[in-house]
Amino acid sequence: MAWPDWVALGGYFLVMLLIGFWSHRRITSVSDFFTSGGRMPWWLSGISHHMSGYSAAVFVAYAAVAYSYGITIYIWAFVPLAFATAVGAFVFAPRWNRLRIKYDVASPLEYLARRYNVPTQQALAWSGALLKVFDVAAKWASAAILLNVFTGLAMPVGILVTGLVTLVYCTVGGLWADALTDFGQFVIQGIAALTMLWVVIDQVGGLGRLGATLEKLPDGHTEPLVGPYTAGFLTAYVVIKLFEYNGGMWNLAQRYMATDSPRAAKRSALLSAALYLIWPAIILFPSVLGPVIMPGLEKPEQVYALMAQDLLPVGLVGLTVAGMFSHTMAMASSDANAISSVVVRDILPAVSRRARAFDPRTGLLAGRICTVVFIGASMVVALQAEALGGPLGIIVALVAAVMGPISIPMLLGLLPAFRRCGAKAALISWACGLAGYFIVKYVIESTDQTATVATPLLTSLVLFVGIGFLFPEPSAAADEITRAVGSDDDGPGPDAAPEPLVGTAG
């Protein structure tokens, strides 16, 4: 990169740090740190939800799929996100917000201790936190690949630089810093992506030549489903994302909890759904045209970065790199905040009496320490990303597959139709779903992505619903919670209290 590109990239990192320190002044309690005190505007929540939903893997792993297979990447990877988030706007987003209003929770898992029991809450908390370490590690690895292509920096250095900048602003500023940097990153990434799209279309002869260019693409590049991305894979992916993007990814549930009302949470979800439908198409289209502009690449994961280097003028390359980093830093920082909330509000109170009595200052300090530990651990795992199957291997084969067993009891536990599904159904479905993944992946050693992704999801879903139907566990707590979060009465719940719900669980 030329010196103007370095100035643009350095300026981006500096702005992110300044936002973090500005946000620090708004953080006075654990609630501020984890849910912005319920004061986040719906449009900021919606943009933050969108930016926190995908990372630089879009420009690396997903760009590689776009280069190798074509538009199928948009069909199976992003249309499901738009659909899932739109459904969640009506079903789940208002319920997450009412949980905060009625029960004063600051973590998406706090309600599970009362809804099921403490062991169920802890099983989901521990396994979900471990999963997120690997998920965020894939994001650091993707960002480091991009930095290596543009600057020549070694992978470990790239992971260290990106991780440390993110660590500073999200530790200092909490969810407010996450959301505000998400907005700034959205603007920067928007300028960069639209510029890249315009330059690539101009490179192939303009809009008038676009049809002829598409005809030059390899066979199957304009088909919605090709190669390993079958109708079965798409179906499983849609169901997974329905759970994942409505709260299975804890950081996305936080965005709904952070707004001031259920109506605002619904509006933020609809905004995010619209962005998922439009924006990834703009980002990925240059990579779809990659085989015409840069045929025969040995490393397709570098296509977006190489096209930016070759086609963009000096200065815009640095802005494009900043745009690529923006998604990774947005997703990683929001994940770190969510994991910290689960550790401080759910895990620590279950294992330590002292943690149950944290005053606001100590709880805030504990949240920041947990954020540091989580980001540090994910950076260590990122150094081993290639041994784990690369960024796409981690994201699709591990995260998408294991997300179902963790999220099904948590999401369905909010709905009155499943109020008779108790702790037995939750724990058995969780354990058997995870077991199904490991059997398919490591015992049978299946290479079928559909089987790898669908098996744990279907196992957990069938067992949770089936056990709840055959061996119902009716409880007053389940009836109370499902009724309270589905009610239009948005006053405090019957047992609202500032203490974590784990403290009230039997």
Order of alpha helices (4+ residues) and beta strands (2+ residues): alpha-alpha-alpha-alpha-alpha-alpha-alpha-alpha-alpha-alpha-alpha-alpha-alpha-alpha-alpha-alpha-alpha-alpha-alpha-alpha-alpha-alpha-alpha-alpha
